[in-house]
Amino acid sequence: MAKKKTSIEELPEEVVNEIVTAPVIEVVEAPKVEAKPAKVETKAPGMYYKGQRIDKVITKLGKTWAVAINGKREKVLKSEIEIIK
């Protein structure tokens, strides 16, 4: 069954006085916390092509190198190889 709503006039005087004289609670916002920068992945020293580590350099023929990446032979441009020391 639904509860009957009571108005403030129907409440005893003591309860009304408590409601009126109740202390006001102030809401304090929490300080804003700055987001930490994303963790940067550090690469081990070596040569990388498109983020993949080069296992072995097979041939160096001018601008085009033949390298082994994950056991597969690929031809890459020398300028696209990233060297991490």
N, C-alpha and C positions, 0 to 999 in steps of 0.2 A: 504494500500500500504506500501511497505517496505521503510524505510528511507534510504537515500543515505548516506554512510559513508564518512566522510570528513577526509582528511589527514591533518597533521600539516602544510603543505605548503599552504593549501587553507585558513587557519585561518588568521584573521588580526594580524598584528605584536603586537599589544597591548595585545591581548589574549595570544599569545605565550609567551610574556615576563612575564605575570602573572603566567602562568603555570610553567615556568622555575624557577621563583623567589619565588614560593609559599613555605612557611615554611614547614619543615618536622616534622610531628607529631610522637613522639616516643610512642610506645605501651608499657605500663607498666603492667606486670602481677600482678594479685591480689595475696596477700599472701595466702598461703595454710592454711586452717582451719582444725584443727584436729577433727576427728569424736569423738563425745561424746560416752562413753560406754552405752550400752543398759540398759534401766531401769530394775532393778532387782525387781521382784515381791516379796513382803514380805508376809509371811503367818502369820495368826493369831495363837496365842498359842493353842496347842492341839496336837492330834495324827493324823498322815497321813499315808496312804498306797497307794503307786504309785500315789502320788500327790492328792489323794482324801481324804477329811477330814472324820475321823471316828466319827460317831454320837454317838455310844454307844459300850462299851465292854460287850459282853453277857457272855462269859465264858473264863477263863484262864486255859487251860489244858496243862501244860508243854510248849513245843515249839510252839504248835498250839493254836491260839486264835480264838474264834468265835466273830466277830464284825459286827456291822450294819453300812453299808455305803450306803447313799442315800436311806434308808429304806429297804435295802436288806441285808440278812444275808450272810456273807462270812467267810470262814475259811482262815486265813492268818498265816504266820510264824511270831513269835515274833521278830525275827531278821530283818524282812522287814518293821517293823513299825518305822516311823520317828517321834520323839517327839520334838516339838518346845516349848520352854519355853518363 
